[in-house]
Amino acid sequence: MFQNPLQIAQLVFLLPLASAAVIALALRRQGNIAALVATFTATLIAAGGLYLAFSGERFGVTAPVSVDWLTLGSFTLSLGLKFDDLSALMLSIVGVIGLCVHVFSLGYMHDDDAKARYFGGLSLFMFAMLGIVFADNLFMMFIFWELVGLGSYLLINHYFFKPSAAAASKKAFIANRVGDFGYLCGILLCYHFYGTVNLSELAARSAAGTLAVNNVIPLLLFCGAVGKSAQLPLQVWLPDAMEGPTPVSALIHAATMVAAGIFMLCRIEPLFAIAPHALTIVMWVGTATALYAALCAITQRDIKKVLAYSTLSQLGYMVAAFGLGSLKVAHGGASAHEVVLAAGVGAAMFHLTTHAFFKALMFLGSGSVIHGCHHEQDIFKMGGLSKKMPLTFVTFTLGVLAIIGCPGLAGFFSKDAILYLAMEKNTAVFAVLCLTAVLTAFYMIRMWKLVFLGTTRSAAAAHAHEGGISMTLPLIVLAVLSVVGGYEAIYGGHFDGVLSQIAHPHGGDHTTILAVSLAVMLVGAGAAFLFYKPSADDTLQTKVPGAFAALTLTQKSFDAAYDYYVAKVQQRFAMLLNYIDLIGISGIIVRGTAGVTGLVGLATRALHTGSLHAYVYWFLGGAVFLWFFASR
């Protein structure tokens, strides 16, 4: 039926759009059928995506995969599919995580009255995400980049009757538009200076630019990643986005949407290859985000907020890894620049992959906990759930162990790859990332202990129970991936263009990294296990109120700064522009011009008296006036 991988890719790409259209046009009142249609579509996407990724079939720029969509003079906007090892890896992640989320949602959203709208939103989001994965040029990527923003807005705002959900969706939408403005400017400058936005052609033409241009363009494009991947200072939207249904958090805010920024950076890697100053800025933005988010996570009571700040921190790790690609170490005879820049991309995508597994597991696990506890989200009102929900406990524990870097699990390998780059490149970044790893183990064990150990601390926790097979099966699948996802052998060499470029430590470096990883994990986890007792009160708040207050202030500082800016600066500037518009433009220019024209008209009409003597006098006066100027 399908003769080549291109046809399969086109089918995978268009399936979710068809699903969203069918649900929107025919199944808005048929929630159960809409759920089955969307889940069946997600199954086909996952199957097709995995086949494309692991069959070894790739199609590139020589295949007829691009069509002209819009032509304006010499400018042509094309839509094309680019499928290489990077997009194959991302397609696998989107397909697998998307399917797990759809299956989990069958149980989690079973009683939701707006189930059809929810699953339609999932299909629309999947279509937008696949558009980013397959895009062969920056304009096409930007179109689907914005469609992802729309999809996330609709899903975060699923409970639109809640003021907090409505506010969170608007906040996410606006924060991303700020970053996307810089992203769009970068795309336009790419076309202006390089004459193309095609991803393959940019690699060849970017070296012709000046030093300033070659650094400014990547930084403008990086603005898009700052918004989409929630880096400082646009990170404020992601914690609030937890107002959406919990499966949405697993799909959008752990594995796909927020990962799109990292994917985009890796996609435009050739532009950064000649922009060392831009790479340095990217490195420090990621490092600062990783530490900031880890500090914020320590004081959170909402189980989803803890995971949200954890996501922010891990995204910071990935951005830092990409920035660390400027490391000058050569292997295998290739130039240092080529090998280690690829190593930065490889480390970032490797951690993106493993993080997708264990973070989606923990988000869905938190959904299982919330569902079992009758929508209670406060970790201090849980406790004792290891006996009430044993399967959720075991799988969630594996996710926690993976993220804190327990040896043998997925997160251990990907985190070590990043720490190795940092150790070789920048001692300060290495120290900050190690501190972040300590904090990660601290707040994750804190959450795990308060949720699952001790005795139940509320009626909701006392009556907790496991969900059905649709909610437990995805947890098992993701738990397995969180264990084996760090072993490159399971990928079978199908993503060598990305994963094989990871710089692995050898000899003494290997021993050092292993010792550091074990130390930071044990220090953070041990401190949390000893410090926190399962109780209804936050031990940090009661025993060290000063530190708790400082961390809370750190968390709220950005929101406070933005609130001040909007109220005191932006609003006043808008009022000033309004006055200028009313008085200067509408008043003086528009109405003033009309008034002067009217006065001239009145004066002119007054000259028409109907008296012949008056007309003769005006005629003589005009003749004298013209003679006077003519004689000069």
Solvent accessible surface area in square Angstrom, and as a share of the most:
residue,aa,sasa,rsa
1,M,211,0.94
2,F,82,0.34
3,Q,164,0.73
4,N,64,0.33
5,P,24,0.15
6,L,25,0.13
7,Q,63,0.28
8,I,28,0.14
9,A,0,0.00
10,Q,76,0.34
11,L,69,0.35
12,V,2,0.01
13,F,23,0.09
14,L,91,0.45
15,L,31,0.16
16,P,1,0.00
17,L,73,0.36
18,A,52,0.41
19,S,5,0.03
20,A,13,0.10
21,A,42,0.33
22,V,71,0.41
23,I,4,0.02
24,A,53,0.41
25,L,148,0.74
26,A,72,0.56
27,L,21,0.10
28,R,184,0.67
29,R,225,0.82
30,Q,89,0.39
31,G,18,0.17
32,N,101,0.52
33,I,86,0.44
34,A,0,0.00
35,A,3,0.02
36,L,114,0.57
37,V,44,0.25
38,A,1,0.01
39,T,15,0.09
40,F,128,0.54
41,T,11,0.06
42,A,2,0.01
43,T,58,0.33
44,L,68,0.34
45,I,1,0.01
46,A,5,0.04
47,A,60,0.47
48,G,13,0.12
49,G,1,0.01
50,L,63,0.32
51,Y,120,0.46
52,L,0,0.00
53,A,0,0.00
54,F,74,0.31
55,S,45,0.29
56,G,43,0.41
57,E,80,0.36
58,R,69,0.25
59,F,16,0.07
60,G,36,0.35
61,V,99,0.57
62,T,132,0.77
63,A,29,0.22
64,P,125,0.79
65,V,17,0.10
66,S,58,0.37
67,V,99,0.57
68,D,105,0.54
69,W,151,0.53
70,L,80,0.40
71,T,82,0.47
72,L,116,0.58
73,G,74,0.71
74,S,115,0.74
75,F,42,0.17
76,T,58,0.34
77,L,19,0.09
78,S,25,0.16
79,L,49,0.24
80,G,1,0.01
81,L,13,0.07
82,K,34,0.15
83,F,2,0.01
84,D,45,0.23
85,D,33,0.17
86,L,15,0.07
87,S,0,0.00
88,A,0,0.00
89,L,2,0.01
90,M,0,0.00
91,L,0,0.00
92,S,12,0.08
93,I,2,0.01
94,V,0,0.00
95,G,1,0.01
96,V,27,0.16
97,I,0,0.00
98,G,0,0.00
99,L,45,0.22
100,C,10,0.06
101,V,0,0.00
102,H,2,0.01
103,V,31,0.18
104,F,0,0.00
105,S,0,0.00
106,L,50,0.25
107,G,17,0.17
108,Y,23,0.09
109,M,3,0.01
110,H,116,0.52
111,D,125,0.65
112,D,34,0.17
113,D,154,0.80
114,A,25,0.19
115,K,14,0.06
116,A,5,0.04
117,R,110,0.40
118,Y,1,0.00
119,F,0,0.00
120,G,11,0.11
121,G,7,0.07
122,L,0,0.00
123,S,3,0.02
124,L,33,0.16
125,F,0,0.00
126,M,1,0.01
127,F,18,0.08
128,A,0,0.00
129,M,0,0.00
130,L,0,0.00
131,G,0,0.00
132,I,0,0.00
133,V,0,0.00
134,F,0,0.00
135,A,0,0.00
136,D,11,0.06
137,N,4,0.02
138,L,0,0.00
139,F,26,0.11
140,M,3,0.01
141,M,0,0.00
142,F,32,0.14
143,I,65,0.33
144,F,17,0.07
145,W,0,0.00
146,E,50,0.22
147,L,41,0.20
148,V,0,0.00
149,G,3,0.02
150,L,72,0.36
151,G,0,0.00
152,S,3,0.02
153,Y,62,0.24
154,L,78,0.39
155,L,2,0.01
156,I,0,0.00
157,N,27,0.14
158,H,4,0.02
159,Y,48,0.18
160,F,116,0.48
161,F,142,0.59
162,K,76,0.32
163,P,114,0.72
164,S,52,0.33
165,A,0,0.00
166,A,30,0.23
167,A,55,0.42
168,A,3,0.02
169,S,0,0.00
170,K,110,0.47
171,K,52,0.22
172,A,2,0.02
173,F,72,0.30
174,I,109,0.56
175,A,9,0.07
176,N,2,0.01
177,R,58,0.21
178,V,88,0.51
179,G,2,0.02
180,D,5,0.03
181,F,146,0.61
182,G,7,0.07
183,Y,0,0.00
184,L,60,0.30
185,C,39,0.23
186,G,0,0.00
187,I,0,0.00
188,L,94,0.47
189,L,55,0.27
190,C,0,0.00
191,Y,73,0.28
192,H,134,0.60
193,F,100,0.41
194,Y,14,0.06
195,G,42,0.41
196,T,12,0.07
197,V,15,0.09
198,N,32,0.16
199,L,12,0.06
200,S,37,0.24
201,E,75,0.34
202,L,3,0.02
203,A,52,0.40
204,A,84,0.65
205,R,105,0.38
206,S,3,0.02
207,A,73,0.57
208,A,95,0.74
209,G,24,0.23
210,T,88,0.51
211,L,116,0.58
212,A,69,0.53
213,V,22,0.13
214,N,10,0.05
215,N,14,0.07
216,V,70,0.40
217,I,1,0.00
218,P,1,0.01
219,L,47,0.23
220,L,44,0.22
221,L,0,0.00
222,F,8,0.03
223,C,45,0.27
224,G,0,0.00
225,A,0,0.00
226,V,13,0.07
227,G,0,0.00
228,K,0,0.00
229,S,0,0.00
230,A,0,0.00
231,Q,0,0.00
232,L,31,0.15
233,P,69,0.43
234,L,21,0.11
235,Q,4,0.02
236,V,17,0.10
237,W,0,0.00
238,L,0,0.00
239,P,7,0.05
240,D,42,0.22
241,A,0,0.00
242,M,9,0.04
243,E,49,0.22
244,G,3,0.03
245,P,2,0.01
246,T,2,0.01
247,P,0,0.00
248,V,0,0.00
249,S,0,0.00
250,A,0,0.00
251,L,0,0.00
252,I,0,0.00
253,H,0,0.00
254,A,3,0.02
255,A,1,0.00
256,T,0,0.00
257,M,1,0.00
258,V,0,0.00
259,A,3,0.02
260,A,0,0.00
261,G,0,0.00
262,I,0,0.00
263,F,0,0.00
264,M,0,0.00
265,L,0,0.00
266,C,6,0.04
267,R,19,0.07
268,I,3,0.02
269,E,41,0.19
270,P,39,0.24
271,L,3,0.02
272,F,0,0.00
273,A,23,0.18
274,I,54,0.28
275,A,0,0.00
276,P,68,0.43
277,H,113,0.51
278,A,0,0.00
279,L,1,0.00
280,T,62,0.36
281,I,81,0.41
282,V,0,0.00
283,M,5,0.02
284,W,99,0.35
285,V,32,0.19
286,G,0,0.00
287,T,1,0.01
288,A,45,0.35
289,T,0,0.00
290,A,0,0.00
291,L,42,0.21
292,Y,24,0.09
293,A,0,0.00
294,A,0,0.00
295,L,52,0.26
296,C,0,0.00
297,A,0,0.00
298,I,10,0.05
299,T,10,0.06
300,Q,15,0.07
301,R,90,0.33
302,D,38,0.20
303,I,0,0.00
304,K,4,0.01
305,K,49,0.21
306,V,0,0.00
307,L,0,0.00
308,A,0,0.00
309,Y,12,0.05
310,S,0,0.00
311,T,0,0.00
312,L,0,0.00
313,S,0,0.00
314,Q,8,0.03
315,L,1,0.00
316,G,0,0.00
317,Y,3,0.01
318,M,1,0.01
319,V,0,0.00
320,A,0,0.00
321,A,0,0.00
322,F,0,0.00
323,G,0,0.00
324,L,0,0.00
325,G,0,0.00
326,S,11,0.07
327,L,11,0.05
328,K,131,0.55
329,V,44,0.25
330,A,55,0.43
331,H,91,0.40
332,G,89,0.86
333,G,84,0.81
334,A,43,0.33
335,S,56,0.36
336,A,28,0.21
337,H,62,0.28
338,E,111,0.50
339,V,29,0.17
340,V,2,0.01
341,L,2,0.01
342,A,23,0.18
343,A,1,0.00
344,G,0,0.00
345,V,15,0.08
346,G,0,0.00
347,A,1,0.01
348,A,0,0.00
349,M,0,0.00
350,F,3,0.01
351,H,4,0.02
352,L,2,0.01
353,T,1,0.01
354,T,0,0.00
355,H,2,0.01
356,A,1,0.00
357,F,14,0.06
358,F,0,0.00
359,K,0,0.00
360,A,0,0.00
361,L,0,0.00
362,M,0,0.00
363,F,0,0.00
364,L,0,0.00
365,G,0,0.00
366,S,0,0.00
367,G,0,0.00
368,S,1,0.01
369,V,0,0.00
370,I,1,0.01
371,H,50,0.22
372,G,0,0.00
373,C,0,0.00
374,H,105,0.47
375,H,124,0.55
376,E,42,0.19
377,Q,57,0.25
378,D,26,0.13
379,I,0,0.00
380,F,1,0.00
381,K,92,0.39
382,M,0,0.00
383,G,0,0.00
384,G,8,0.08
385,L,0,0.00
386,S,24,0.16
387,K,180,0.76
388,K,80,0.34
389,M,0,0.00
390,P,74,0.46
391,L,60,0.30
392,T,0,0.00
393,F,46,0.19
394,V,84,0.48
395,T,8,0.05
396,F,1,0.00
397,T,28,0.16
398,L,49,0.24
399,G,0,0.00
400,V,1,0.01
401,L,55,0.27
402,A,0,0.00
403,I,9,0.05
404,I,8,0.04
405,G,0,0.00
406,C,30,0.18
407,P,54,0.34
408,G,25,0.24
409,L,21,0.10
410,A,0,0.00
411,G,1,0.01
412,F,21,0.09
413,F,61,0.25
414,S,0,0.00
415,K,12,0.05
416,D,15,0.08
417,A,4,0.03
418,I,0,0.00
419,L,0,0.00
420,Y,15,0.06
421,L,1,0.00
422,A,0,0.00
423,M,44,0.20
424,E,68,0.31
425,K,82,0.35
426,N,34,0.18
427,T,108,0.63
428,A,52,0.40
429,V,0,0.00
430,F,32,0.13
431,A,58,0.45
432,V,35,0.20
433,L,0,0.00
434,C,17,0.10
435,L,89,0.44
436,T,0,0.00
437,A,6,0.05
438,V,32,0.19
439,L,23,0.11
440,T,4,0.02
441,A,0,0.00
442,F,30,0.12
443,Y,0,0.00
444,M,0,0.00
445,I,13,0.07
446,R,0,0.00
447,M,0,0.00
448,W,35,0.12
449,K,16,0.07
450,L,0,0.00
451,V,0,0.00
452,F,0,0.00
453,L,45,0.22
454,G,48,0.46
455,T,106,0.62
456,T,46,0.27
457,R,50,0.18
458,S,32,0.21
459,A,75,0.58
460,A,24,0.19
461,A,1,0.00
462,A,38,0.29
463,H,125,0.56
464,A,9,0.07
465,H,80,0.36
466,E,47,0.21
467,G,16,0.15
468,G,48,0.46
469,I,130,0.66
470,S,23,0.15
471,M,2,0.01
472,T,14,0.08
473,L,85,0.42
474,P,3,0.02
475,L,0,0.00
476,I,72,0.37
477,V,61,0.35
478,L,0,0.00
479,A,5,0.04
480,V,82,0.47
481,L,38,0.19
482,S,0,0.00
483,V,47,0.27
484,V,50,0.29
485,G,0,0.00
486,G,3,0.03
487,Y,93,0.35
488,E,59,0.27
489,A,92,0.71
490,I,76,0.39
491,Y,14,0.05
492,G,52,0.50
493,G,43,0.41
494,H,56,0.25
495,F,3,0.01
496,D,72,0.37
497,G,49,0.47
498,V,6,0.04
499,L,7,0.03
500,S,59,0.38
501,Q,68,0.30
502,I,8,0.04
503,A,14,0.11
504,H,81,0.36
505,P,18,0.11
506,H,134,0.60
507,G,58,0.56
508,G,55,0.53
509,D,50,0.26
510,H,94,0.42
511,T,87,0.51
512,T,60,0.35
513,I,2,0.01
514,L,63,0.32
515,A,55,0.43
516,V,32,0.18
517,S,0,0.00
518,L,60,0.30
519,A,50,0.39
520,V,12,0.07
521,M,20,0.09
522,L,113,0.56
523,V,91,0.52
524,G,0,0.00
525,A,19,0.15
526,G,29,0.28
527,A,44,0.34
528,A,0,0.00
529,F,94,0.39
530,L,136,0.68
531,F,59,0.25
532,Y,1,0.00
533,K,118,0.50
534,P,45,0.29
535,S,39,0.25
536,A,60,0.46
537,D,87,0.45
538,D,3,0.02
539,T,12,0.07
540,L,17,0.08
541,Q,84,0.38
542,T,88,0.51
543,K,137,0.58
544,V,63,0.36
545,P,83,0.52
546,G,54,0.52
547,A,41,0.32
548,F,32,0.13
549,A,60,0.46
550,A,56,0.44
551,L,27,0.13
552,T,31,0.18
553,L,125,0.62
554,T,42,0.24
555,Q,44,0.20
556,K,114,0.48
557,S,44,0.28
558,F,54,0.22
559,D,51,0.27
560,A,59,0.46
561,A,61,0.47
562,Y,71,0.27
563,D,96,0.50
564,Y,139,0.53
565,Y,105,0.40
566,V,70,0.40
567,A,56,0.44
568,K,88,0.37
569,V,72,0.42
570,Q,86,0.38
571,Q,95,0.42
572,R,141,0.51
573,F,117,0.49
574,A,48,0.37
575,M,91,0.41
576,L,94,0.47
577,L,88,0.44
578,N,74,0.38
579,Y,113,0.43
580,I,85,0.43
581,D,60,0.31
582,L,95,0.47
583,I,111,0.56
584,G,20,0.19
585,I,82,0.42
586,S,28,0.18
587,G,22,0.21
588,I,119,0.60
589,I,105,0.53
590,V,88,0.51
591,R,162,0.59
592,G,28,0.27
593,T,84,0.49
594,A,66,0.51
595,G,37,0.36
596,V,92,0.53
597,T,89,0.51
598,G,37,0.36
599,L,121,0.60
600,V,89,0.51
601,G,24,0.24
602,L,99,0.49
603,A,62,0.48
604,T,64,0.37
605,R,152,0.55
606,A,71,0.55
607,L,84,0.42
608,H,131,0.58
609,T,88,0.51
610,G,65,0.63
611,S,46,0.30
612,L,134,0.67
613,H,133,0.59
614,A,26,0.20
615,Y,91,0.35
616,V,69,0.39
617,Y,149,0.57
618,W,154,0.54
619,F,147,0.61
620,L,97,0.48
621,G,40,0.39
622,G,32,0.31
623,A,47,0.36
624,V,95,0.55
625,F,124,0.52
626,L,124,0.62
627,W,169,0.59
628,F,99,0.41
629,F,116,0.48
630,A,87,0.67
631,S,73,0.47
632,R,204,0.75
